[in-house]
Amino acid sequence: MPLFTYRVELDHSVEDVFRWHTRPGAFQRLSPPWEDVRIRYQDEGLTEGNRVVLGLRKGVAELTWEVKHTAFEENRLFVDEQVKGPFSRWRHEHRFHDLGAGRSAVEDVVDWEAPLGSLGRTFSGSFIESSLRRLFAFRARRLVNDLELHRRYGGRSLTVAVTGATGLVGSALTAFLRTGGHRVVGIGRGSAEGRSDWIQWDPARGELDGSALEGMDAVIHLAGENIASVRWTASKKRSIRESRVQGTELLSRVLSELRTPPATFISASGVHFYGDGGEEVLTEDAPPGKGFLADVCRAWEKATHAARAVGIRTLFLRSGIVLSPEGGMLNTVQLPFRLGLGGRLGSGRQYMPWIDLDDEVGLILHLIRTRELRGPVNATAPNPVPNEAFTTVLGRVLSRPTLLPAPALAIRAALGEMGDELLLTGQRAIPERARGTGYRFLFPDLEDSLRHQLGRQAG
């Protein structure tokens, strides 16, 4: 039967590496973002007999993949085997080796058999081998990066509350923090009954149990209605604004009234604060711009007033385009680009202030730990690029042509004000405060980020 092996050596002790794998969030961190994988059920821990049930969506179909842990030796080994799923056989050994001097290695050994036996190997074997190489190269790099971030920002374990915890950034942040040994409590509309890791709220009704937030180390506020889901109507624009301002005002007021408020309050904002910046390099000291989203961002940040008034260290996370195929802009454009239908938008000269999802969550931990920081922080990579350059790089990563530009008139006709503000204007924003306080970007280069997130590593 085919045997696949992948090994990565790490500048971390075998105990630290093994512990990372046993914590909640590890499976999510190691799941490839270019695959639509959903955890339907998961037993806590890796001990023998525990199960994980996944849903793998392929087009309109969803496959069930159930695996069971069949062996566990602390700091040495754990094994999972397929109970039900797409393979005739799947046995994955996670081997951990102590290399001495605080170094270790992780070796993944996969014993697999394609469906239909030898016939399946003949027609799909090379594809499976290639897919496994993509998967484990991604896993190795994310493991290296996560371990380095947790070491860089070590210290006592934190208790952090997160609104928008099920969104693109919130879910990644939750998994990342948990693999570092931190406790994360989500804040959302779902019921908190019987859950110690969830706080229910309803911003529209002004409902939030403040007692559940007593003693938090940090509160990260990421919730807000999607700005790109449909064409903007007056009603949609009102919902976009209210979903941000109402929730922020409620959370800020509740935090200000606590006996033991959090040391840090990080509230999402956006680089659209600066309006259309053209060619101007925009640091956090740049003035606010004009436009609907610029107005929303100003009101969003102003809504933290109550927390700031009582001395809570408050930061505004002015995020750019967060790159991940799991959601956001990259998720929207990857299909037309894969079909060879991609091209620049409008003139292509408007700047795109992007950031890799791994840097977005790493930067949030940097903000929590860096006590001298307050106020706005640009959550963008150091190298924003014009839309035309972004289009060229994405086409190269996907090995597809980018010959079909979308004229500005067509974009405005189809999407109206939303198309104008989201697609035809830009911000050449740079992360001056992040870099000035020592944050080292994992992905300062756009092509490197896209190859990582899309599993298209060079070579």
TORPALO-546820 format. One record per residue (C-alpha): residue number from 1; residue in three letters; x, y, z. Coordinates in steps of 0.05 Angstrom, whole numbers. Layout:
@n = NUM, res = ALA, east = X, north = Y, up = Z
...
END
This chain:
@n = 1, res = MET, east = 0, north = 0, up = 0
@n = 2, res = PRO, east = 25, north = 71, up = -13
@n = 3, res = LEU, east = 64, north = 104, up = 44
@n = 4, res = PHE, east = 72, north = 179, up = 48
@n = 5, res = THR, east = 123, north = 211, up = 96
@n = 6, res = TYR, east = 135, north = 284, up = 112
@n = 7, res = ARG, east = 185, north = 310, up = 165
@n = 8, res = VAL, east = 198, north = 379, up = 193
@n = 9, res = GLU, east = 251, north = 398, up = 244
@n = 10, res = LEU, east = 235, north = 451, up = 296
@n = 11, res = ASP, east = 274, north = 496, up = 343
@n = 12, res = HIS, east = 227, north = 477, up = 400
@n = 13, res = SER, east = 227, north = 423, up = 451
@n = 14, res = VAL, east = 189, north = 359, up = 437
@n = 15, res = GLU, east = 146, north = 373, up = 499
@n = 16, res = ASP, east = 125, north = 441, up = 472
@n = 17, res = VAL, east = 110, north = 415, up = 403
@n = 18, res = PHE, east = 70, north = 355, up = 428
@n = 19, res = ARG, east = 31, north = 400, up = 476
@n = 20, res = TRP, east = 12, north = 446, up = 419
@n = 21, res = HIS, east = -18, north = 386, up = 382
@n = 22, res = THR, east = -60, north = 365, up = 442
@n = 23, res = ARG, east = -93, north = 432, up = 454
@n = 24, res = PRO, east = -161, north = 454, up = 427
@n = 25, res = GLY, east = -154, north = 490, up = 362
@n = 26, res = ALA, east = -95, north = 449, up = 335
@n = 27, res = PHE, east = -138, north = 410, up = 285
@n = 28, res = GLN, east = -168, north = 475, up = 258
@n = 29, res = ARG, east = -99, north = 507, up = 252
@n = 30, res = LEU, east = -74, north = 447, up = 212
@n = 31, res = SER, east = -133, north = 442, up = 166
@n = 32, res = PRO, east = -118, north = 467, up = 95
@n = 33, res = PRO, east = -155, north = 533, up = 83
@n = 34, res = TRP, east = -165, north = 518, up = 9
@n = 35, res = GLU, east = -209, north = 457, up = 27
@n = 36, res = ASP, east = -280, north = 466, up = 54
@n = 37, res = VAL, east = -273, north = 423, up = 116
@n = 38, res = ARG, east = -323, north = 427, up = 174
@n = 39, res = ILE, east = -316, north = 394, up = 241
@n = 40, res = ARG, east = -383, north = 361, up = 255
@n = 41, res = TYR, east = -361, north = 327, up = 319
@n = 42, res = GLN, east = -296, north = 322, up = 358
@n = 43, res = ASP, east = -279, north = 288, up = 424
@n = 44, res = GLU, east = -233, north = 330, up = 467
@n = 45, res = GLY, east = -162, north = 305, up = 468
@n = 46, res = LEU, east = -123, north = 254, up = 429
@n = 47, res = THR, east = -130, north = 193, up = 474
@n = 48, res = GLU, east = -146, north = 125, up = 445
@n = 49, res = GLY, east = -218, north = 116, up = 423
@n = 50, res = ASN, east = -232, north = 190, up = 413
@n = 51, res = ARG, east = -265, north = 209, up = 347
@n = 52, res = VAL, east = -267, north = 266, up = 298
@n = 53, res = VAL, east = -323, north = 271, up = 246
@n = 54, res = LEU, east = -311, north = 318, up = 188
@n = 55, res = GLY, east = -354, north = 343, up = 131
@n = 56, res = LEU, east = -314, north = 353, up = 66
@n = 57, res = ARG, east = -353, north = 395, up = 16
@n = 58, res = LYS, east = -338, north = 383, up = -57
@n = 59, res = GLY, east = -383, north = 425, up = -101
@n = 60, res = VAL, east = -455, north = 413, up = -80
@n = 61, res = ALA, east = -438, north = 347, up = -45
@n = 62, res = GLU, east = -411, north = 338, up = 25
@n = 63, res = LEU, east = -371, north = 275, up = 44
@n = 64, res = THR, east = -367, north = 248, up = 114
@n = 65, res = TRP, east = -298, north = 229, up = 140
@n = 66, res = GLU, east = -294, north = 197, up = 209
@n = 67, res = VAL, east = -227, north = 181, up = 241
@n = 68, res = LYS, east = -211, north = 150, up = 309
@n = 69, res = HIS, east = -148, north = 157, up = 351
@n = 70, res = THR, east = -120, north = 87, up = 359
@n = 71, res = ALA, east = -54, north = 100, up = 396
@n = 72, res = PHE, east = -25, north = 154, up = 442
@n = 73, res = GLU, east = 43, north = 159, up = 474
@n = 74, res = GLU, east = 58, north = 226, up = 506
@n = 75, res = ASN, east = 114, north = 265, up = 471
@n = 76, res = ARG, east = 124, north = 207, up = 423
@n = 77, res = LEU, east = 64, north = 188, up = 381
@n = 78, res = PHE, east = -9, north = 191, up = 366
@n = 79, res = VAL, east = -46, north = 154, up = 310
@n = 80, res = ASP, east = -112, north = 165, up = 276
@n = 81, res = GLU, east = -146, north = 115, up = 229
@n = 82, res = GLN, east = -205, north = 123, up = 183
@n = 83, res = VAL, east = -270, north = 92, up = 207
@n = 84, res = LYS, east = -311, north = 118, up = 148
@n = 85, res = GLY, east = -291, north = 163, up = 91
@n = 86, res = PRO, east = -264, north = 173, up = 21
@n = 87, res = PHE, east = -205, north = 124, up = 26
@n = 88, res = SER, east = -205, north = 49, up = 26
@n = 89, res = ARG, east = -153, north = 55, up = 81
@n = 90, res = TRP, east = -123, north = 113, up = 119
@n = 91, res = ARG, east = -74, north = 108, up = 178
@n = 92, res = HIS, east = -37, north = 170, up = 199
@n = 93, res = GLU, east = 20, north = 166, up = 249
@n = 94, res = HIS, east = 43, north = 231, up = 281
@n = 95, res = ARG, east = 113, north = 216, up = 306
@n = 96, res = PHE, east = 152, north = 263, up = 351
@n = 97, res = HIS, east = 228, north = 260, up = 359
@n = 98, res = ASP, east = 272, north = 293, up = 411
@n = 99, res = LEU, east = 334, north = 319, up = 375
@n = 100, res = GLY, east = 366, north = 347, up = 438
@n = 101, res = ALA, east = 386, north = 418, up = 456
@n = 102, res = GLY, east = 313, north = 440, up = 456
@n = 103, res = ARG, east = 301, north = 417, up = 384
@n = 104, res = SER, east = 252, north = 366, up = 357
@n = 105, res = ALA, east = 222, north = 337, up = 294
@n = 106, res = VAL, east = 152, north = 319, up = 273
@n = 107, res = GLU, east = 145, north = 262, up = 224
@n = 108, res = ASP, east = 78, north = 247, up = 191
@n = 109, res = VAL, east = 72, north = 177, up = 162
@n = 110, res = VAL, east = 8, north = 163, up = 123
@n = 111, res = ASP, east = -9, north = 92, up = 101
@n = 112, res = TRP, east = -66, north = 102, up = 51
@n = 113, res = GLU, east = -104, north = 63, up = -1
@n = 114, res = ALA, east = -146, north = 97, up = -55
@n = 115, res = PRO, east = -217, north = 76, up = -69
@n = 116, res = LEU, east = -223, north = 18, up = -117
@n = 117, res = GLY, east = -155, north = -10, up = -97
@n = 118, res = SER, east = -103, north = -15, up = -153
@n = 119, res = LEU, east = -151, north = 17, up = -203
@n = 120, res = GLY, east = -158, north = 77, up = -157
@n = 121, res = ARG, east = -83, north = 81, up = -149
@n = 122, res = THR, east = -74, north = 81, up = -224
@n = 123, res = PHE, east = -122, north = 138, up = -238
@n = 124, res = SER, east = -116, north = 180, up = -175
@n = 125, res = GLY, east = -52, north = 159, up = -140
@n = 126, res = SER, east = -9, north = 216, up = -167
@n = 127, res = PHE, east = -64, north = 267, up = -150
@n = 128, res = ILE, east = -68, north = 241, up = -78
@n = 129, res = GLU, east = 8, north = 243, up = -70
@n = 130, res = SER, east = 9, north = 315, up = -96
@n = 131, res = SER, east = -49, north = 335, up = -50
@n = 132, res = LEU, east = -13, north = 305, up = 10
@n = 133, res = ARG, east = 51, north = 343, up = -6
@n = 134, res = ARG, east = 11, north = 408, up = -10
@n = 135, res = LEU, east = -25, north = 393, up = 55
@n = 136, res = PHE, east = 36, north = 375, up = 97
@n = 137, res = ALA, east = 79, north = 432, up = 69
@n = 138, res = PHE, east = 24, north = 480, up = 92
@n = 139, res = ARG, east = 17, north = 446, up = 160
@n = 140, res = ALA, east = 92, north = 448, up = 172
@n = 141, res = ARG, east = 97, north = 522, up = 158
@n = 142, res = ARG, east = 37, north = 540, up = 200
@n = 143, res = LEU, east = 63, north = 498, up = 257
@n = 144, res = VAL, east = 131, north = 533, up = 253
@n = 145, res = ASN, east = 98, north = 602, up = 252
@n = 146, res = ASP, east = 49, north = 589, up = 308
@n = 147, res = LEU, east = 102, north = 560, up = 354
@n = 148, res = GLU, east = 147, north = 620, up = 341
@n = 149, res = LEU, east = 91, north = 670, up = 355
@n = 150, res = HIS, east = 73, north = 635, up = 420
@n = 151, res = ARG, east = 145, north = 635, up = 442
@n = 152, res = ARG, east = 155, north = 708, up = 422
@n = 153, res = TYR, east = 93, north = 729, up = 461
@n = 154, res = GLY, east = 98, north = 681, up = 519
@n = 155, res = GLY, east = 81, north = 695, up = 591
@n = 156, res = ARG, east = 23, north = 677, up = 634
@n = 157, res = SER, east = -38, north = 647, up = 600
@n = 158, res = LEU, east = -92, north = 697, up = 581
@n = 159, res = THR, east = -167, north = 696, up = 584
@n = 160, res = VAL, east = -195, north = 731, up = 523
@n = 161, res = ALA, east = -267, north = 746, up = 501
@n = 162, res = VAL, east = -280, north = 752, up = 426
@n = 163, res = THR, east = -341, north = 778, up = 389
@n = 164, res = GLY, east = -348, north = 753, up = 318
@n = 165, res = ALA, east = -314, north = 689, up = 342
@n = 166, res = THR, east = -346, north = 647, up = 286
@n = 167, res = GLY, east = -324, north = 694, up = 230
@n = 168, res = LEU, east = -262, north = 689, up = 187
@n = 169, res = VAL, east = -214, north = 726, up = 233
@n = 170, res = GLY, east = -250, north = 707, up = 298
@n = 171, res = SER, east = -249, north = 632, up = 286
@n = 172, res = ALA, east = -175, north = 633, up = 266
@n = 173, res = LEU, east = -158, north = 677, up = 326
@n = 174, res = THR, east = -195, north = 631, up = 373
@n = 175, res = ALA, east = -160, north = 568, up = 348
@n = 176, res = PHE, east = -92, north = 604, up = 348
@n = 177, res = LEU, east = -98, north = 629, up = 419
@n = 178, res = ARG, east = -122, north = 562, up = 445
@n = 179, res = THR, east = -62, north = 526, up = 416
@n = 180, res = GLY, east = -20, north = 574, up = 458
@n = 181, res = GLY, east = -54, north = 552, up = 522
@n = 182, res = HIS, east = -99, north = 613, up = 527
@n = 183, res = ARG, east = -173, north = 611, up = 546
@n = 184, res = VAL, east = -221, north = 641, up = 495
@n = 185, res = VAL, east = -294, north = 658, up = 508
@n = 186, res = GLY, east = -338, north = 674, up = 448
@n = 187, res = ILE, east = -390, north = 729, up = 450
@n = 188, res = GLY, east = -449, north = 719, up = 402
@n = 189, res = ARG, east = -523, north = 712, up = 393
@n = 190, res = GLY, east = -526, north = 637, up = 406
@n = 191, res = SER, east = -549, north = 611, up = 473
@n = 192, res = ALA, east = -496, north = 605, up = 527
@n = 193, res = GLU, east = -535, north = 553, up = 567
@n = 194, res = GLY, east = -490, north = 497, up = 590
@n = 195, res = ARG, east = -428, north = 529, up = 558
@n = 196, res = SER, east = -369, north = 558, up = 596
@n = 197, res = ASP, east = -337, north = 585, up = 533
@n = 198, res = TRP, east = -394, north = 628, up = 508
@n = 199, res = ILE, east = -429, north = 693, up = 528
@n = 200, res = GLN, east = -495, north = 712, up = 496
@n = 201, res = TRP, east = -510, north = 782, up = 473
@n = 202, res = ASP, east = -560, north = 821, up = 430
@n = 203, res = PRO, east = -532, north = 889, up = 411
@n = 204, res = ALA, east = -597, north = 912, up = 378
@n = 205, res = ARG, east = -633, north = 902, up = 445
@n = 206, res = GLY, east = -575, north = 927, up = 487
@n = 207, res = GLU, east = -568, north = 859, up = 522
@n = 208, res = LEU, east = -500, north = 834, up = 549
@n = 209, res = ASP, east = -486, north = 802, up = 616
@n = 210, res = GLY, east = -427, north = 843, up = 641
@n = 211, res = SER, east = -413, north = 797, up = 700
@n = 212, res = ALA, east = -388, north = 745, up = 651
@n = 213, res = LEU, east = -333, north = 793, up = 628
@n = 214, res = GLU, east = -305, north = 808, up = 697
@n = 215, res = GLY, east = -231, north = 795, up = 701
@n = 216, res = MET, east = -217, north = 784, up = 627
@n = 217, res = ASP, east = -147, north = 801, up = 605
@n = 218, res = ALA, east = -171, north = 826, up = 537
@n = 219, res = VAL, east = -235, north = 835, up = 497
@n = 220, res = ILE, east = -229, north = 831, up = 421
@n = 221, res = HIS, east = -288, north = 861, up = 384
@n = 222, res = LEU, east = -292, north = 836, up = 312
@n = 223, res = ALA, east = -368, north = 832, up = 300
@n = 224, res = GLY, east = -400, north = 870, up = 244
@n = 225, res = GLU, east = -445, north = 858, up = 184
@n = 226, res = ASN, east = -413, north = 837, up = 118
@n = 227, res = ILE, east = -402, north = 899, up = 75
@n = 228, res = ALA, east = -395, north = 862, up = 9
@n = 229, res = SER, east = -453, north = 812, up = 10
@n = 230, res = VAL, east = -503, north = 852, up = -31
@n = 231, res = ARG, east = -509, north = 919, up = -68
@n = 232, res = TRP, east = -516, north = 976, up = -19
@n = 233, res = THR, east = -586, north = 1003, up = -9
@n = 234, res = ALA, east = -605, north = 1054, up = 43
@n = 235, res = SER, east = -628, north = 997, up = 88
@n = 236, res = LYS, east = -563, north = 958, up = 78
@n = 237, res = LYS, east = -520, north = 1018, up = 94
@n = 238, res = ARG, east = -560, north = 1030, up = 157
@n = 239, res = SER, east = -549, north = 958, up = 178
@n = 240, res = ILE, east = -474, north = 961, up = 164
@n = 241, res = ARG, east = -468, north = 1023, up = 208
@n = 242, res = GLU, east = -513, north = 1000, up = 264
@n = 243, res = SER, east = -482, north = 931, up = 268
@n = 244, res = ARG, east = -416, north = 964, up = 284
@n = 245, res = VAL, east = -435, north = 1025, up = 325
@n = 246, res = GLN, east = -489, north = 994, up = 368
@n = 247, res = GLY, east = -448, north = 933, up = 387
@n = 248, res = THR, east = -386, north = 975, up = 402
@n = 249, res = GLU, east = -425, north = 1025, up = 444
@n = 250, res = LEU, east = -457, north = 968, up = 484
@n = 251, res = LEU, east = -392, north = 931, up = 495
@n = 252, res = SER, east = -354, north = 995, up = 512
@n = 253, res = ARG, east = -406, north = 1016, up = 563
@n = 254, res = VAL, east = -410, north = 948, up = 596
@n = 255, res = LEU, east = -334, north = 944, up = 602
@n = 256, res = SER, east = -331, north = 1014, up = 633
@n = 257, res = GLU, east = -378, north = 991, up = 688
@n = 258, res = LEU, east = -340, north = 929, up = 709
@n = 259, res = ARG, east = -306, north = 923, up = 777
@n = 260, res = THR, east = -247, north = 888, up = 743
@n = 261, res = PRO, east = -246, north = 911, up = 671
@n = 262, res = PRO, east = -200, north = 881, up = 619
@n = 263, res = ALA, east = -131, north = 911, up = 612
@n = 264, res = THR, east = -140, north = 914, up = 536
@n = 265, res = PHE, east = -198, north = 927, up = 490
@n = 266, res = ILE, east = -185, north = 917, up = 416
@n = 267, res = SER, east = -241, north = 941, up = 370
@n = 268, res = ALA, east = -241, north = 926, up = 296
@n = 269, res = SER, east = -241, north = 983, up = 246
@n = 270, res = GLY, east = -214, north = 986, up = 175
@n = 271, res = VAL, east = -166, north = 1022, up = 128
@n = 272, res = HIS, east = -227, north = 1052, up = 95
@n = 273, res = PHE, east = -221, north = 1102, up = 152
@n = 274, res = TYR, east = -173, north = 1139, up = 104
@n = 275, res = GLY, east = -221, north = 1141, up = 45
@n = 276, res = ASP, east = -190, north = 1139, up = -24
@n = 277, res = GLY, east = -116, north = 1152, up = -10
@n = 278, res = GLY, east = -91, north = 1148, up = -81
@n = 279, res = GLU, east = -14, north = 1144, up = -82
@n = 280, res = GLU, east = -5, north = 1174, up = -13
@n = 281, res = VAL, east = 30, north = 1129, up = 39
@n = 282, res = LEU, east = -18, north = 1125, up = 97
@n = 283, res = THR, east = 7, north = 1115, up = 168
@n = 284, res = GLU, east = -38, north = 1115, up = 229
@n = 285, res = ASP, east = -28, north = 1190, up = 235
@n = 286, res = ALA, east = -62, north = 1204, up = 168
@n = 287, res = PRO, east = -128, north = 1242, up = 174
@n = 288, res = PRO, east = -196, north = 1210, up = 161
@n = 289, res = GLY, east = -221, north = 1209, up = 89
@n = 290, res = LYS, east = -288, north = 1218, up = 55
@n = 291, res = GLY, east = -341, north = 1167, up = 37
@n = 292, res = PHE, east = -392, north = 1122, up = 69
@n = 293, res = LEU, east = -342, north = 1071, up = 97
@n = 294, res = ALA, east = -296, north = 1127, up = 122
@n = 295, res = ASP, east = -355, north = 1155, up = 160
@n = 296, res = VAL, east = -373, north = 1086, up = 188
@n = 297, res = CYS, east = -301, north = 1075, up = 212
@n = 298, res = ARG, east = -300, north = 1142, up = 247
@n = 299, res = ALA, east = -365, north = 1128, up = 283
@n = 300, res = TRP, east = -342, north = 1056, up = 298
@n = 301, res = GLU, east = -279, north = 1081, up = 332
@n = 302, res = LYS, east = -315, north = 1138, up = 368
@n = 303, res = ALA, east = -364, north = 1086, up = 398
@n = 304, res = THR, east = -308, north = 1061, up = 444
@n = 305, res = HIS, east = -311, north = 1127, up = 483
@n = 306, res = ALA, east = -339, north = 1097, up = 548
@n = 307, res = ALA, east = -282, north = 1047, up = 554
@n = 308, res = ARG, east = -229, north = 1098, up = 538
@n = 309, res = ALA, east = -259, north = 1147, up = 588
@n = 310, res = VAL, east = -246, north = 1100, up = 647
@n = 311, res = GLY, east = -175, north = 1086, up = 625
@n = 312, res = ILE, east = -182, north = 1018, up = 590
@n = 313, res = ARG, east = -125, north = 1012, up = 539
@n = 314, res = THR, east = -163, north = 1014, up = 474
@n = 315, res = LEU, east = -137, north = 999, up = 404
@n = 316, res = PHE, east = -170, north = 1005, up = 336
@n = 317, res = LEU, east = -151, north = 949, up = 289
@n = 318, res = ARG, east = -153, north = 982, up = 221
@n = 319, res = SER, east = -151, north = 920, up = 179
@n = 320, res = GLY, east = -138, north = 915, up = 105
@n = 321, res = ILE, east = -158, north = 857, up = 60
@n = 322, res = VAL, east = -148, north = 794, up = 100
@n = 323, res = LEU, east = -122, north = 739, up = 54
@n = 324, res = SER, east = -151, north = 669, up = 63
@n = 325, res = PRO, east = -191, north = 625, up = 15
@n = 326, res = GLU, east = -237, north = 609, up = 74
@n = 327, res = GLY, east = -272, north = 676, up = 67
@n = 328, res = GLY, east = -267, north = 749, up = 47
@n = 329, res = MET, east = -242, north = 776, up = -19
@n = 330, res = LEU, east = -196, north = 718, up = -36
@n = 331, res = ASN, east = -252, north = 668, up = -28
@n = 332, res = THR, east = -296, north = 710, up = -75
@n = 333, res = VAL, east = -245, north = 719, up = -131
@n = 334, res = GLN, east = -209, north = 652, up = -132
@n = 335, res = LEU, east = -262, north = 616, up = -175
@n = 336, res = PRO, east = -263, north = 666, up = -232
@n = 337, res = PHE, east = -187, north = 669, up = -230
@n = 338, res = ARG, east = -182, north = 593, up = -233
@n = 339, res = LEU, east = -227, north = 595, up = -294
@n = 340, res = GLY, east = -182, north = 645, up = -328
@n = 341, res = LEU, east = -233, north = 701, up = -321
@n = 342, res = GLY, east = -192, north = 746, up = -275
@n = 343, res = GLY, east = -165, north = 814, up = -291
@n = 344, res = ARG, east = -151, north = 883, up = -263
@n = 345, res = LEU, east = -208, north = 925, up = -236
@n = 346, res = GLY, east = -218, north = 993, up = -266
@n = 347, res = SER, east = -151, north = 1027, up = -278
@n = 348, res = GLY, east = -115, north = 977, up = -234
@n = 349, res = ARG, east = -76, north = 1033, up = -201
@n = 350, res = GLN, east = -115, north = 1033, up = -136
@n = 351, res = TYR, east = -75, north = 1005, up = -78
@n = 352, res = MET, east = -96, north = 941, up = -42
@n = 353, res = PRO, east = -74, north = 941, up = 31
@n = 354, res = TRP, east = -72, north = 866, up = 44
@n = 355, res = ILE, east = -51, north = 823, up = 103
@n = 356, res = ASP, east = -43, north = 747, up = 110
@n = 357, res = LEU, east = -94, north = 716, up = 159
@n = 358, res = ASP, east = -36, north = 687, up = 200
@n = 359, res = ASP, east = -7, north = 757, up = 209
@n = 360, res = GLU, east = -76, north = 785, up = 227
@n = 361, res = VAL, east = -82, north = 738, up = 286
@n = 362, res = GLY, east = -8, north = 744, up = 304
@n = 363, res = LEU, east = -14, north = 820, up = 304
@n = 364, res = ILE, east = -74, north = 816, up = 351
@n = 365, res = LEU, east = -32, north = 776, up = 401
@n = 366, res = HIS, east = 23, north = 828, up = 392
@n = 367, res = LEU, east = -26, north = 883, up = 410
@n = 368, res = ILE, east = -50, north = 847, up = 472
@n = 369, res = ARG, east = 21, north = 837, up = 497
@n = 370, res = THR, east = 49, north = 906, up = 477
@n = 371, res = ARG, east = 25, north = 951, up = 533
@n = 372, res = GLU, east = 52, north = 1016, up = 505
@n = 373, res = LEU, east = 7, north = 1014, up = 444
@n = 374, res = ARG, east = -59, north = 1052, up = 443
@n = 375, res = GLY, east = -104, north = 1080, up = 390
@n = 376, res = PRO, east = -103, north = 1061, up = 316
@n = 377, res = VAL, east = -59, north = 1006, up = 288
@n = 378, res = ASN, east = -58, north = 990, up = 213
@n = 379, res = ALA, east = -67, north = 914, up = 206
@n = 380, res = THR, east = -36, north = 911, up = 137
@n = 381, res = ALA, east = 27, north = 879, up = 108
@n = 382, res = PRO, east = 86, north = 926, up = 98
@n = 383, res = ASN, east = 80, north = 922, up = 22
@n = 384, res = PRO, east = 12, north = 943, up = -6
@n = 385, res = VAL, east = 7, north = 935, up = -81
@n = 386, res = PRO, east = -36, north = 965, up = -137
@n = 387, res = ASN, east = -94, north = 923, up = -160
@n = 388, res = GLU, east = -61, north = 908, up = -226
@n = 389, res = ALA, east = 1, north = 879, up = -190
@n = 390, res = PHE, east = -44, north = 838, up = -143
@n = 391, res = THR, east = -81, north = 810, up = -203
@n = 392, res = THR, east = -16, north = 790, up = -238
@n = 393, res = VAL, east = 11, north = 756, up = -176
@n = 394, res = LEU, east = -53, north = 717, up = -162
@n = 395, res = GLY, east = -56, north = 694, up = -234
@n = 396, res = ARG, east = 17, north = 671, up = -230
@n = 397, res = VAL, east = 4, north = 632, up = -166
@n = 398, res = LEU, east = -56, north = 598, up = -197
@n = 399, res = SER, east = -21, north = 589, up = -265
@n = 400, res = ARG, east = -78, north = 625, up = -300
@n = 401, res = PRO, east = -80, north = 684, up = -349
@n = 402, res = THR, east = -107, north = 752, up = -324
@n = 403, res = LEU, east = -130, north = 783, up = -389
@n = 404, res = LEU, east = -201, north = 804, up = -375
@n = 405, res = PRO, east = -203, north = 872, up = -341
@n = 406, res = ALA, east = -268, north = 897, up = -310
@n = 407, res = PRO, east = -280, north = 969, up = -333
@n = 408, res = ALA, east = -298, north = 1020, up = -279
@n = 409, res = LEU, east = -363, north = 1038, up = -314
@n = 410, res = ALA, east = -385, north = 965, up = -313
@n = 411, res = ILE, east = -368, north = 958, up = -239
@n = 412, res = ARG, east = -406, north = 1021, up = -221
@n = 413, res = ALA, east = -465, north = 999, up = -263
@n = 414, res = ALA, east = -468, north = 931, up = -231
@n = 415, res = LEU, east = -451, north = 947, up = -158
@n = 416, res = GLY, east = -462, north = 1022, up = -150
@n = 417, res = GLU, east = -432, north = 1056, up = -90
@n = 418, res = MET, east = -407, north = 990, up = -61
@n = 419, res = GLY, east = -366, north = 976, up = -124
@n = 420, res = ASP, east = -337, north = 1046, up = -124
@n = 421, res = GLU, east = -314, north = 1044, up = -51
@n = 422, res = LEU, east = -293, north = 972, up = -46
@n = 423, res = LEU, east = -263, north = 958, up = -114
@n = 424, res = LEU, east = -244, north = 1024, up = -148
@n = 425, res = THR, east = -213, north = 1063, up = -91
@n = 426, res = GLY, east = -154, north = 1042, up = -49
@n = 427, res = GLN, east = -108, north = 1058, up = 10
@n = 428, res = ARG, east = -32, north = 1053, up = 9
@n = 429, res = ALA, east = -33, north = 1039, up = 84
@n = 430, res = ILE, east = 29, north = 1014, up = 120
@n = 431, res = PRO, east = 35, north = 984, up = 190
@n = 432, res = GLU, east = 81, north = 1037, up = 221
@n = 433, res = ARG, east = 60, north = 1025, up = 293
@n = 434, res = ALA, east = 62, north = 950, up = 289
@n = 435, res = ARG, east = 133, north = 951, up = 260
@n = 436, res = GLY, east = 155, north = 1007, up = 306
@n = 437, res = THR, east = 137, north = 963, up = 367
@n = 438, res = GLY, east = 173, north = 902, up = 340
@n = 439, res = TYR, east = 122, north = 860, up = 303
@n = 440, res = ARG, east = 158, north = 817, up = 251
@n = 441, res = PHE, east = 112, north = 799, up = 194
@n = 442, res = LEU, east = 108, north = 725, up = 175
@n = 443, res = PHE, east = 86, north = 744, up = 105
@n = 444, res = PRO, east = 112, north = 812, up = 81
@n = 445, res = ASP, east = 111, north = 787, up = 9
@n = 446, res = LEU, east = 44, north = 780, up = -28
@n = 447, res = GLU, east = 63, north = 720, up = -71
@n = 448, res = ASP, east = 90, north = 682, up = -10
@n = 449, res = SER, east = 25, north = 695, up = 26
@n = 450, res = LEU, east = -19, north = 672, up = -32
@n = 451, res = ARG, east = 22, north = 609, up = -43
@n = 452, res = HIS, east = 17, north = 592, up = 31
@n = 453, res = GLN, east = -58, north = 604, up = 36
@n = 454, res = LEU, east = -74, north = 569, up = -30
@n = 455, res = GLY, east = -27, north = 510, up = -21
@n = 456, res = ARG, east = 15, north = 531, up = -81
@n = 457, res = GLN, east = 84, north = 532, up = -50
@n = 458, res = ALA, east = 140, north = 544, up = -100
@n = 459, res = GLY, east = 176, north = 479, up = -117
END
